[in-house]
Amino acid sequence: MNSLKTIVAQIIVLVFLSQIISGQDISYLHLQGNITSTLMNPGAPLNQKINVGIGSLFLQLGTNGPPIHQLTSVNNSGQRYLDINVINELDEARYDLHMDYDVRTVDLGIQVSDFTILAGHGFRSSFNINYTSDVIKLLSQGNANFIDQTLEIGPNIDVQAYNELYLGLQKTLGKFTLGAKAKLLYGTSSIYTETSDMSFRTLPEFYQLQFKNDYTLRSSNLLKYDGLDDIGFEYSRITFDNLFFNNRGFALDLGATFKLNKNITLSASALDIGSIHWDFSPKKYTSLGTFTFEGIDLVDFIQDTNFNVQDTLLDLIEVNTTAEVYRTSLNNRFILGCSYVRDHWAFHSLYQMHTRFGTRNHQLSLSAIRKINIFDLGLSYTMNKNNFNSLGLYLGLKTKHVNVYFSTQNIYGIFEPTKITNVSGALGFSFQL
């Protein structure tokens, strides 16, 4: 019982607090001629014969829902609390909370004759909770305010983590440079929500609680379920589990750049077009049916560590577990870019459509970079849903053979962390010979 309450509490904290930490970073466009730029576009041409990237990292965390300050108020003591009146005004049915990170161990680009060979390895991970405004209202107020109302409370919880090994080619034809990567994938852990219909009612006659479920969750090597009162997660941030053996997948990256003139470069790419077949300890968890039990207040149920009833959802809600392999698609991206470089200035624009667990997200970014000796300093501006004030910072050190960079989005959040919904950052090191 206590583990269930802990999980519910962790989800609530995650929903309301993790918004303070958005798509691929526009700084990758600035890294023209560098191996890191091929992570965004395999058709981005390289400057030197040997190009090596080591230990780069990309991280993003955000939500398309309201920021913390829109869900809370401040009392006379200066303490922030959940404001029920504000929560009741949530206007969307569902919201997403997501995190992505990409750890690159090594990326190589070697020019051989008229071709450039690309190869490398990375560990990729994506996480998304799609939650309803109804569940936030229910958990903050209890069920007494929703007698004889049907609330949709089923979350979509999706996680996929995998190792990626790739081999690719790049070729310049006149003003065009074309590139492609073939990627072998080896999944390390997964949760996939197949169906998430879960409605909740408090019946008016005797205040019974009723759940009507059509909920199916699949997992490989991540969710440990031994009952509703014994749920655990075993997630490794970076691991080489299953490498070459289980949970195999395949994906393609395709890209092209066009040198319009000496100053302007256009680019387009399609990334992560593929899927993973999960066959290592695959489990399918299904709850189907209508379940009714004597009325309680769910807030009391969550908060009271000594709460004990025999006829609770733990006894009545049926969850069937079977072993069954499944397949998930990758979170693919489609990117358009434009760069204008002249003297000591570089200006970039980037449009991205990122499909995250079946939901499309659109993003537009603009940036300006100034070169001062061996240093690059820049600012960027990013727009996406519910986020129109994201200013970013780019810092780089660039010589003929060595490149170090750091970039972040939404530096505004340093001063007003409760008012932002997205933050991302990237850093890396590379050298060329």
C-alpha positions as CSV (number, residue, x, y, z in Angstrom):
1,M,0.0,0.0,0.0
2,N,2.7,2.4,1.0
3,S,4.6,1.9,-2.3
4,L,1.5,2.8,-4.3
5,K,1.1,6.0,-2.3
6,T,4.8,6.8,-2.8
7,I,4.5,6.4,-6.6
8,V,1.4,8.6,-6.7
9,A,3.2,11.2,-4.6
10,Q,6.3,11.1,-6.9
11,I,4.1,11.6,-10.0
12,I,2.5,14.7,-8.4
13,V,5.8,16.1,-7.4
14,L,7.2,15.4,-10.9
15,V,4.2,17.1,-12.6
16,F,4.5,20.3,-10.6
17,L,8.2,20.7,-10.0
18,S,10.1,19.3,-12.9
19,Q,8.9,22.0,-15.3
20,I,11.9,24.2,-14.2
21,I,14.6,22.2,-16.0
22,S,13.0,21.8,-26.1
23,G,13.7,19.7,-29.4
24,Q,17.1,19.5,-30.9
25,D,19.4,22.4,-30.0
26,I,19.8,25.1,-32.7
27,S,23.5,25.4,-31.7
28,Y,24.1,22.3,-33.8
29,L,23.6,24.5,-36.9
30,H,26.4,26.7,-35.7
31,L,28.8,23.7,-35.5
32,Q,29.1,23.6,-39.3
33,G,32.1,21.5,-40.5
34,N,32.1,19.7,-37.1
35,I,31.2,16.1,-36.5
36,T,28.5,17.2,-34.0
37,S,26.5,18.8,-36.7
38,T,25.9,15.4,-38.3
39,L,23.8,14.4,-35.3
40,M,21.2,16.9,-36.6
41,N,21.8,16.3,-40.3
42,P,24.0,13.4,-41.7
43,G,24.3,15.6,-44.8
44,A,26.2,18.4,-43.0
45,P,29.6,18.5,-44.7
46,L,32.8,18.2,-42.6
47,N,35.9,20.4,-42.9
48,Q,38.7,18.0,-42.2
49,K,39.7,14.4,-43.1
50,I,39.5,13.1,-39.6
51,N,36.7,14.3,-37.2
52,V,36.2,12.9,-33.7
53,G,33.5,13.8,-31.1
54,I,33.8,12.5,-27.6
55,G,31.4,12.6,-24.6
56,S,28.8,15.0,-25.9
57,L,25.5,15.4,-24.0
58,F,22.0,16.8,-24.9
59,L,19.3,17.1,-22.3
60,Q,15.8,18.6,-22.3
61,L,12.9,18.6,-19.9
62,G,9.6,20.4,-20.2
63,T,5.8,20.3,-20.5
64,N,3.1,21.7,-22.8
65,G,1.0,22.3,-19.7
66,P,0.8,25.3,-17.4
67,P,3.9,26.4,-15.4
68,I,4.1,26.2,-11.7
69,H,3.0,29.8,-11.0
70,Q,-0.2,29.3,-12.9
71,L,-1.2,26.4,-10.7
72,T,-0.2,27.9,-7.4
73,S,-0.5,31.0,-5.2
74,V,1.6,32.5,-2.4
75,N,0.2,32.9,1.1
76,N,1.0,35.6,3.6
77,S,4.0,33.7,4.8
78,G,5.5,33.7,1.3
79,Q,4.9,29.9,0.9
80,R,3.6,28.6,-2.4
81,Y,0.6,26.2,-2.4
82,L,-1.7,24.5,-4.9
83,D,-4.6,26.8,-5.6
84,I,-7.8,24.8,-6.1
85,N,-9.5,27.8,-7.8
86,V,-6.8,28.0,-10.4
87,I,-6.7,24.2,-10.9
88,N,-10.4,24.2,-11.6
89,E,-9.7,26.5,-14.5
90,L,-7.4,24.2,-16.4
91,D,-8.7,24.4,-19.9
92,E,-7.0,21.4,-21.6
93,A,-8.1,17.8,-21.2
94,R,-4.6,16.4,-21.3
95,Y,-1.0,17.6,-20.8
96,D,2.4,16.2,-21.4
97,L,5.5,16.1,-19.2
98,H,8.6,14.9,-21.0
99,M,12.4,14.4,-20.7
100,D,14.9,13.4,-23.4
101,Y,18.6,12.9,-23.1
102,D,21.3,11.8,-25.6
103,V,24.7,10.7,-24.4
104,R,27.3,10.4,-27.2
105,T,30.3,8.3,-26.3
106,V,32.1,8.7,-29.7
107,D,31.2,10.0,-33.2
108,L,33.6,9.6,-36.1
109,G,33.8,11.2,-39.6
110,I,36.6,10.0,-41.9
111,Q,37.0,11.2,-45.5
112,V,38.0,8.4,-47.9
113,S,38.3,9.5,-51.5
114,D,35.1,11.3,-52.5
115,F,33.1,10.0,-49.6
116,T,33.0,10.6,-45.8
117,I,32.4,7.6,-43.6
118,L,30.3,8.3,-40.5
119,A,30.2,6.0,-37.4
120,G,29.5,6.2,-33.7
121,H,27.7,5.2,-30.6
122,G,25.2,6.9,-28.3
123,F,22.8,6.1,-25.5
124,R,19.3,7.5,-26.1
125,S,16.5,7.9,-23.6
126,S,13.0,9.5,-23.8
127,F,10.3,9.7,-21.1
128,N,6.8,11.1,-21.3
129,I,3.8,11.3,-19.0
130,N,0.5,12.3,-20.6
131,Y,-1.8,13.2,-17.7
132,T,-5.3,14.6,-17.5
133,S,-6.4,17.8,-15.8
134,D,-9.1,15.6,-14.1
135,V,-6.6,13.6,-12.2
136,I,-4.9,16.8,-10.9
137,K,-8.2,18.1,-9.7
138,L,-9.1,14.8,-8.1
139,L,-5.8,14.4,-6.3
140,S,-5.8,18.1,-5.1
141,Q,-9.4,18.2,-3.9
142,G,-10.5,14.6,-3.2
143,N,-13.7,13.1,-4.7
144,A,-16.3,14.9,-2.5
145,N,-16.5,17.7,-5.0
146,F,-17.2,15.4,-8.0
147,I,-20.3,13.4,-6.9
148,D,-21.9,11.7,-9.9
149,Q,-19.3,13.1,-12.3
150,T,-17.2,11.0,-14.6
151,L,-13.5,11.9,-14.5
152,E,-10.9,10.7,-17.0
153,I,-7.8,9.8,-15.0
154,G,-5.9,7.3,-17.1
155,P,-2.3,8.4,-17.7
156,N,-0.1,7.5,-20.7
157,I,3.3,6.6,-19.4
158,D,5.9,5.9,-22.0
159,V,9.6,5.3,-21.7
160,Q,12.2,4.0,-24.1
161,A,16.0,3.8,-23.7
162,Y,18.4,2.1,-26.1
163,N,22.0,2.0,-27.3
164,E,22.5,3.1,-30.9
165,L,25.4,2.0,-33.2
166,Y,25.5,3.7,-36.6
167,L,27.4,3.6,-39.8
168,G,26.8,6.1,-42.6
169,L,28.1,7.8,-45.7
170,Q,28.2,11.4,-46.9
171,K,28.8,12.6,-50.5
172,T,29.1,16.1,-52.0
173,L,27.7,16.6,-55.5
174,G,28.2,20.2,-56.6
175,K,26.3,22.4,-54.2
176,F,24.6,19.5,-52.6
177,T,25.9,17.3,-49.8
178,L,23.8,14.1,-49.2
179,G,24.1,11.9,-46.1
180,A,22.6,8.8,-44.6
181,K,23.1,6.7,-41.5
182,A,21.9,3.1,-40.8
183,K,21.5,2.5,-37.1
184,L,21.4,-0.7,-35.2
185,L,19.4,-0.3,-31.9
186,Y,19.5,-2.4,-28.8
187,G,16.8,-1.5,-26.3
188,T,17.6,-1.4,-22.6
189,S,14.2,-0.6,-21.0
190,S,10.7,0.3,-22.1
191,I,7.2,1.2,-21.0
192,Y,4.5,1.6,-23.6
193,T,0.9,2.5,-22.9
194,E,-1.2,0.8,-25.5
195,T,-4.6,1.9,-24.2
196,S,-5.3,4.4,-21.3
197,D,-9.1,4.5,-20.8
198,M,-9.7,4.8,-17.1
199,S,-12.8,6.7,-15.9
200,F,-13.7,7.4,-12.2
201,R,-17.1,8.2,-10.6
202,T,-18.4,8.7,-7.1
203,L,-21.9,7.3,-7.1
204,P,-24.5,9.5,-5.6
205,E,-26.6,7.0,-3.6
206,F,-24.0,5.5,-1.2
207,Y,-20.9,7.3,-2.4
208,Q,-19.3,4.2,-3.8
209,L,-16.2,4.7,-5.9
210,Q,-16.3,3.2,-9.4
211,F,-13.5,2.7,-11.9
212,K,-14.2,1.7,-15.5
213,N,-11.0,0.5,-17.0
214,D,-9.6,-0.4,-20.4
215,Y,-6.0,0.0,-19.7
216,T,-3.0,-1.8,-21.2
217,L,0.6,-1.2,-20.4
218,R,3.6,-3.1,-21.9
219,S,7.1,-3.2,-20.4
220,S,10.5,-4.7,-21.0
221,N,13.1,-4.8,-18.3
222,L,11.7,-1.7,-16.5
223,L,8.4,-2.1,-14.6
224,K,8.4,-4.7,-11.8
225,Y,4.8,-5.5,-10.9
226,D,3.8,-7.9,-8.1
227,G,0.4,-6.3,-7.3
228,L,-1.0,-2.8,-6.9
229,D,0.7,-2.5,-3.5
230,D,4.1,-3.7,-4.9
231,I,5.2,-1.7,-8.0
232,G,8.8,-0.9,-8.7
233,F,10.9,0.6,-11.5
234,E,14.4,-0.5,-12.4
235,Y,15.8,2.1,-14.7
236,S,19.5,2.5,-15.5
237,R,20.5,5.9,-16.8
238,I,23.3,4.5,-19.0
239,T,23.8,0.8,-19.5
240,F,25.0,-1.6,-22.1
241,D,22.5,-4.3,-21.2
242,N,21.2,-6.4,-24.1
243,L,23.8,-5.0,-26.5
244,F,23.9,-7.3,-29.6
245,F,21.5,-9.8,-28.1
246,N,17.9,-8.6,-27.3
247,N,15.4,-5.9,-28.0
248,R,16.8,-5.3,-31.5
249,G,15.8,-2.4,-33.7
250,F,16.7,-0.5,-36.9
251,A,16.5,3.1,-37.9
252,L,17.6,5.5,-40.6
253,D,18.8,9.1,-40.6
254,L,18.6,11.0,-43.9
255,G,19.8,14.5,-44.6
256,A,20.9,17.0,-47.3
257,T,22.5,20.5,-47.4
258,F,22.5,22.9,-50.2
259,K,25.1,25.7,-50.5
260,L,23.0,28.5,-52.1
261,N,26.0,30.8,-52.2
262,K,29.2,31.4,-50.1
263,N,27.1,32.8,-47.3
264,I,23.8,30.9,-47.2
265,T,23.3,27.2,-46.5
266,L,19.9,25.4,-46.5
267,S,19.4,22.0,-44.8
268,A,16.8,19.3,-44.3
269,S,16.8,16.0,-42.5
270,A,14.6,13.2,-41.3
271,L,16.0,11.4,-38.2
272,D,15.2,8.3,-36.2
273,I,12.9,6.6,-38.8
274,G,12.6,3.2,-37.3
275,S,11.4,0.9,-34.5
276,I,12.5,-1.5,-31.7
277,H,11.2,-5.1,-31.3
278,W,11.1,-5.7,-27.5
279,D,11.6,-9.4,-26.8
280,F,13.6,-9.4,-23.5
281,S,11.3,-10.2,-20.6
282,P,8.3,-8.5,-22.3
283,K,5.3,-8.1,-20.1
284,K,1.7,-7.0,-20.8
285,Y,-0.4,-5.6,-18.0
286,T,-4.1,-5.3,-18.6
287,S,-7.0,-4.0,-16.5
288,L,-10.4,-4.4,-18.1
289,G,-13.8,-4.0,-16.5
290,T,-15.8,-2.0,-14.0
291,F,-14.8,-2.1,-10.4
292,T,-16.9,-0.6,-7.5
293,F,-16.2,-0.4,-3.8
294,E,-17.3,1.6,-0.7
295,G,-16.7,5.3,-0.7
296,I,-13.6,6.9,0.6
297,D,-11.9,10.2,0.0
298,L,-8.9,9.7,-2.2
299,V,-6.9,12.5,-0.6
300,D,-7.2,10.6,2.8
301,F,-6.2,7.4,1.0
302,I,-3.0,8.9,-0.3
303,Q,-2.0,10.9,2.8
304,D,-2.8,8.5,5.6
305,T,0.0,6.0,5.9
306,N,-2.1,3.8,8.3
307,F,-5.1,3.7,6.0
308,N,-6.3,0.1,5.8
309,V,-9.5,-1.2,4.2
310,Q,-10.2,-4.8,3.1
311,D,-12.5,-3.8,0.2
312,T,-10.2,-1.3,-1.6
313,L,-9.1,-0.9,-5.2
314,L,-6.1,-3.2,-4.3
315,D,-8.5,-6.0,-3.8
316,L,-11.1,-5.2,-6.5
317,I,-9.2,-3.9,-9.4
318,E,-8.0,-6.8,-11.5
319,V,-4.7,-6.6,-13.4
320,N,-3.8,-9.5,-15.7
321,T,-0.1,-10.1,-16.5
322,T,1.0,-12.0,-19.6
323,A,4.3,-12.4,-21.5
324,E,4.1,-11.0,-25.0
325,V,6.6,-9.3,-27.4
326,Y,5.8,-5.9,-28.8
327,R,7.2,-3.2,-31.1
328,T,7.5,0.6,-30.6
329,S,8.3,3.3,-33.1
330,L,11.1,5.8,-32.4
331,N,10.4,9.4,-31.6
332,N,11.3,10.7,-35.1
333,R,12.2,14.3,-36.1
334,F,11.9,16.3,-39.3
335,I,14.1,19.4,-39.5
336,L,14.5,22.4,-41.8
337,G,17.4,24.8,-41.3
338,C,18.9,27.9,-42.8
339,S,22.3,29.5,-42.0
340,Y,23.8,32.8,-43.0
341,V,27.5,33.3,-42.3
342,R,29.5,36.4,-43.1
343,D,32.7,37.8,-41.6
344,H,32.5,37.3,-37.8
345,W,28.7,36.8,-37.6
346,A,26.5,33.8,-38.1
347,F,22.6,33.7,-38.2
348,H,20.6,30.6,-38.0
349,S,16.9,29.5,-38.2
350,L,15.5,26.1,-37.4
351,Y,12.1,24.5,-37.7
352,Q,11.5,21.1,-36.2
353,M,8.6,18.7,-35.9
354,H,9.3,16.1,-33.2
355,T,7.0,13.1,-32.8
356,R,7.1,12.1,-29.2
357,F,5.2,8.8,-28.4
358,G,2.6,9.6,-31.1
359,T,2.2,13.3,-30.3
360,R,3.6,15.9,-32.7
361,N,5.5,18.9,-31.3
362,H,6.5,21.9,-33.4
363,Q,9.4,24.2,-32.6
364,L,10.9,27.3,-34.3
365,S,14.3,28.7,-33.2
366,L,16.4,31.7,-34.3
367,S,20.0,32.4,-33.2
368,A,22.8,35.0,-33.8
369,I,26.5,34.1,-33.1
370,R,29.5,36.5,-32.9
371,K,33.0,35.2,-33.3
372,I,35.6,37.0,-31.1
373,N,39.1,35.5,-31.8
374,I,38.8,31.8,-30.9
375,F,35.6,32.3,-28.9
376,D,32.0,32.1,-30.1
377,L,29.2,33.9,-28.2
378,G,25.6,33.8,-29.1
379,L,21.9,34.2,-28.2
380,S,18.9,32.2,-29.4
381,Y,15.2,32.5,-29.3
382,T,12.8,29.4,-29.3
383,M,9.0,29.1,-29.7
384,N,6.8,26.1,-29.1
385,K,3.5,25.4,-27.5
386,N,2.8,27.5,-24.4
387,N,6.4,28.8,-24.5
388,F,7.1,32.1,-26.3
389,N,9.8,33.6,-24.1
390,S,12.7,31.1,-24.3
391,L,16.1,32.9,-24.7
392,G,19.1,30.7,-24.9
393,L,22.9,31.2,-24.6
394,Y,25.7,29.7,-26.7
395,L,29.4,29.6,-25.6
396,G,32.1,28.0,-27.7
397,L,35.8,27.7,-28.1
398,K,36.8,26.9,-31.7
399,T,40.3,26.5,-33.1
400,K,41.5,24.7,-36.3
401,H,41.7,21.4,-34.4
402,V,39.6,21.6,-31.2
403,N,36.0,22.6,-30.6
404,V,34.3,22.9,-27.2
405,Y,30.8,24.2,-26.8
406,F,28.0,24.7,-24.3
407,S,24.4,25.9,-25.0
408,T,21.2,26.2,-23.0
409,Q,17.7,27.3,-23.7
410,N,15.5,29.4,-21.4
411,I,18.1,31.2,-19.3
412,Y,15.1,33.3,-18.1
413,G,14.3,30.3,-15.9
414,I,17.4,31.1,-13.7
415,F,15.6,34.2,-12.5
416,E,11.9,33.0,-12.7
417,P,12.0,29.2,-12.5
418,T,8.3,28.9,-11.7
419,K,7.2,30.7,-14.9
420,I,8.9,28.5,-17.6
421,T,7.8,25.2,-19.1
422,N,10.9,24.1,-21.1
423,V,14.7,24.0,-20.6
424,S,17.3,22.2,-22.7
425,G,21.1,22.1,-22.8
426,A,23.9,20.6,-24.8
427,L,27.7,20.4,-24.3
428,G,30.4,18.6,-26.1
429,F,34.1,18.3,-27.2
430,S,35.5,17.4,-30.6
431,F,38.7,17.6,-32.5
432,Q,39.7,17.5,-36.2
433,L,42.9,16.5,-38.0
